[in-house]
Structure formats: C-alpha cells, structure tokens
Amino acid sequence: MSDKVGRLSPVELRDELSSGASLLLLDVREPMERAFCAIQVTDPCRDLFVPMGQVAARVDEIMEAAQGAPIVVYCHHGVRSMAVARWLAAQGLARVYNLDGGIDAWSVEVDPDTPRY
C-alpha cells in the first residue's frame, strides 16, 4: 500500500488551490526549468523546489514542509514527478499525488500565462 500514489489533473489541482486547501507543491525539475516558470501558490499552500536528484538527501525537509498536508509533485510532463512521488510514498509518506502532464499540462489546461518549453 505504501507505493500508492494519487493522480491529480491540472484542473483538479486548480480546484484544490481555489478551495483554500492546504497542500505542498513539490517542484522536482532542474534549476533552469524552475527559473523559466513555476506554478504560483498562495497561503495556505506551500511551494518547495527540490530537484529530483536531491530528493533523497532532502526528504526530511520535504516532510517538514508538508506538515502533514498532501504533497503534489510536479515536473515538466509528469514522468520524473511520478518517480519521485512513488519514492516518497515508499518512504511512508501518505497522500502523495502526481500532477498529470506536469507544468506543461497546467499551462495548456489551466494557466496559459505560464510559459511553455
């Protein structure tokens, strides 16, 4: 059961963010990608940038940032983030979700002001 990862569509994430839900958005892209664009969040949501290659070393930081809230992991298209989400779930974190289609799908389906690359 620990390898169970939920999936959120960009529209579902938008609805969660709009509802005022407390979430941790975990961006696992590379610094160049992050510098180009990111999904913007407001309180009570939190945003954390941890490149995929640093996730294992920073898992305690991720757990602390989540404060028990659901974690939504995203990358460019959703492949790297799914691998990270599965790894986090295997470490015992509950309520871990992958953003289907990543930030690219977010730009197409929710926020066209988010640049595509």
Buried (B, 14 or more C-beta within 10 A) or exposed (E): EEEEBBBBBBEBBBEBBEEEEBBBBBBBBBEEBBEBBBBEBEEEBBBBBBBBEEBEEBBEEBBEBBEEBBBBBBBBBBEBBBBBBBBBBEBEBEBBBBBBBBBBBBBEBBBEEBEEE
